[in-house]
Amino acid sequence: MGEAIRDDNASAPFRVVIVGGGTAGWMSAAGIRRRLETKDYSVTLIESDDIGTVGVGEATLPHIKIFNDMLGVDEAHFMRETRATFKLGIQFCDWDQPGGSYIHPFGAFGEPWGGVEFQHHWLRSQHEGHQRFPLEDFSYSVVAARNNAFEFPNEDKKSIRSTYSYAYHFDAGLYAAYLRSWAIERGVRRIEGQVCDVSRNPTTGDIKELTLKSGERIAGDRHDIRRFPRRQCAGLIGQPQQVGAARRTRHQHLCGSHAVLGHQ
């Protein structure tokens, strides 16, 4: 079962079970499916339509593009399906004082001089009374954002148009649905249901299997809890540090037969 140790010659795939969908759950499923061989790892995701996800606008960082590129998704198709827009930074309103704002760009401010970052030169110039322009004026991405303009970063590193990256703003529910379709097409098994009980090894604390309200039992070698109510989860399987130790196998990078709790 879940606590069984597998060796390098094991023929059965290592069973990864993810509890909860949404962006977190389906990103986990898609990432595992993309990076790990189907013959070596099976991926099952348990979610319930009765437990809704938060279908709001998702504010992302440039890392999301790296993730999408890793999956190999078509950017234009992904943006259409999730109603996404390009994002060049994050604006903080009332940042320094009421009515003020600050845009944190996904890019650089100016260019380093003599090994010193540009903002230090700007601040010194301001203290000496020589600087009349705000720091944000020296960020290509901030200026573009303020003018509602966008272009893809230039590949020429000598160009100022290469000094930034970008992310997206999209509907979180649509992104989860997009990844769900992507993952299922590539072999991820989706189970509709709610977890009502967790069976553990009394000696090691490792999870052996999950029981759904339907009575179905799902066994796995690695369980990732993404959208299980935190209080209920803690009551069923205990706090993360009490659940069990990692097994020293070829799957050690997946942390063994224990649960990783995620916020709901």
Sequence and secondary structure as in RCSB ss.txt:
>XXXX:A:sequence
MGEAIRDDNASAPFRVVIVGGGTAGWMSAAGIRRRLETKDYSVTLIESDDIGTVGVGEATLPHIKIFNDMLGVDE
AHFMRETRATFKLGIQFCDWDQPGGSYIHPFGAFGEPWGGVEFQHHWLRSQHEGHQRFPLEDFSYSVVAARNNAF
EFPNEDKKSIRSTYSYAYHFDAGLYAAYLRSWAIERGVRRIEGQVCDVSRNPTTGDIKELTLKSGERIAGDRHDI
RRFPRRQCAGLIGQPQQVGAARRTRHQHLCGSHAVLGHQ
>XXXX:A:secstr
 TT    TT  S EEEEEE  HHHHHHHHHHHHHHS TTTEEEEEEE TTS    SEEE  THHHHHHHHHT  H
HHHHHHHT EEE EEEEETSSSTT EEEEESB SS  BTTB HHHHHHHHHHTT   S GGGG HHHHHHHTT  
    S TTSGGGSB  EEEEEHHHHHHHHHHHHHHTT EEEE  EEEEEE TTT  EEEEEETTS EEE SEEEE
SSS HHHHHHHH  HHHH     STTGGGTSS EEE   
